Amino acid sequence: MKRLLLGVLLLILFPLQSLALIECDCNADWCTCFIQLGDDGTPIKAIREFLVQQEYLDSARGGAFDRSVYEAVSRFQEETGLKQTGMLDDETLTRLIHGQSPEDMDALNKEGGSMVYVPTDGGKKRHANPRCSGMHDPRKVSVRNAEAMEMDACKRCSPS
C-alpha cells in the first residue's frame, strides 16, 4: 500500500518525468510510436538540431530528450496546430523536419509513408523489423524522417 501511495504521489509531483516510463509496443497494430522524454541516441541529436534551426531550442548540445526538448516540442506543436503532447510522433516529426504534413509528403512521394524502426538507446541504423539488432524500445518513424536524421538502412534486416 505504501508503494502504491508513493507511486501516485510521484506521478502527481513529477508528471513529465513519468512519460519516460511509457513503453511503446511497435508490433501492435494500434500503436502510434513516439519519441519522448528520456530517449537518447542519434534521432534525438538530429531532432535537437532541427529544433535549434527553427528557433525552438537554444542549443543542440546534449543527446537526450530532456525537459528543454520536451518544452520546445510542445511549443512547436502548439504553434503548428498539432495536439500538444511534447512527444514526437511521425506527424510532428514530418512537420518539424519537412514543414509539411505526412499526407502532403506522401502525395509528393509515394514511398515516403513507408515505416521503419529507429533505436532510442544509441545506434545509427534504421530497421525494417523492431527486433533487428537487439534494439531496446525502438520507435516507428517514416523512412523519410529516418533518412532526414541521417540514419542508414540496416543490412541485417530486410531492406528499408
N, C-alpha and C positions, 0 to 999 in steps of 0.2 A: 504494500500500500504506500509506503514511504517513497519507493522508487517511482510509482505512478504519479504521486503528487509532485515530486521533484521534476519529473519529465514534463508535466503540464506547466509548472512554474517556469521552466527553462524555455518552453515554446512561447509562453506569454512574454517573457523578458527579452528573448532573442529570436524573434520570428524570422528574420532574414537568414540567420545562420542555419536555421532548421531546414531551409530549402536544399542545402547541400546534402541532406540525408535522403532526398528523394532519388530512388533508383529508377532508371528507365529500362524497361524491358523492350528492346528494339525488335524482338521477334514477334511481339503481339501485334495483331492487325490493327488494334485500336490505338496503338501507341503513336504519339507525336513526340519524338525525341527532342531534347533541347540541351543547350549548353548553359550551365548555371553556376551559381556561386560555389566556389571551392574547386572547380575544374582547373586543370593546368595543362600545359603542353603546347604543341605547335599551333593548333587552331586558336588558342587563347592569345598567343603572341600576335598573330595576324589580326585578330579582332581588335586588340588594343591599338594596333597601328591604324586600322580603319577608323576607329573612334577618335583618335588624335587628328587624323586628316580632316575629319568633318567637325572638329572642334567640340566634341562632346566629352573628351578626356584630355587632361593636361599633359600626361606623359605616357609613353608606350613602355617605359621601364617596368620590369617585373613580368612574370609569366603567368601569374594566377588570375583567375576570375575572382577578384576581390570586391569589397564593398564599393570602391570607386568605379569599377567597371559595371557593377550592378546598377548604380545610380545613373551612370552615363547611358546605359542601355534603356533604362526606364524613361529618361528624358527623350531619347531618340524615339522610342515607341509613342510617347505622348505627343510629340511634335509631328509625327507622321501618321497619326490616327490609328495606330495599331493598339491591340489590347496591351495594357501596361502591366507586364509581369516581371520585368527585369531579367528575364531569361531569353536566350536566343533560340527560337525555333527557326525552321528553314525560311519562313516568310520574312521574319525580321532580318535574318542574315542576308537574304536576297536584296531586300530594300537597302540595307546598310552598305553592302558591297557594290551592288549594281545600280541602285537608285530606282529600281522598278519592282513591280510585283512579280511573284513567280509565274502568274498566268501570262503577263506580258512577255516575260523572258521566254516562256515555253512557246508562245506564238512565234517568236523570232527564231527559236532553235528547238526543234522537236526533241533532241536528245538531252536538253538541259534539265528536264524533270527527272531523269534517272537518279536514283538514290544510292548512296554508299554509306559506309560507316567510318567514322574517324575516332581515333583514340583520344581520351581526355586525360590520360595519365602519361603522356610522352608519346613518342613515335611521330614519324613524318610521312606515313603512307595512308592512303585511303583504301578501304577494303570492301569487296562485294558481299562478304559474309561477316556477321558480327562476331563469330567465333574464331576468325582467322588470326593468327599470330598471337594468340593468348591475350587479346585486348581485355582490359578491365573496364566495364561500364562504357562501351562505345556509344557514340551518338550518331544518329542518322541525319545526313545532310544531302543536298543535291550535289551531283558531280560538279556543276558549275561553281558552287561555293567551295567545295574541296579544292578544286583547281585554283580558284582565286586566293586560297590560303596556302598555295604552293605545296600541296600535298600530292605526291606522285602515286600512281596506281601500284598496288601490291602485286608482285608477280607470283606469289604463292597461292592466292585465291583467284577465282575466276576474274577475267578482265573487267575493269570498271571505267 
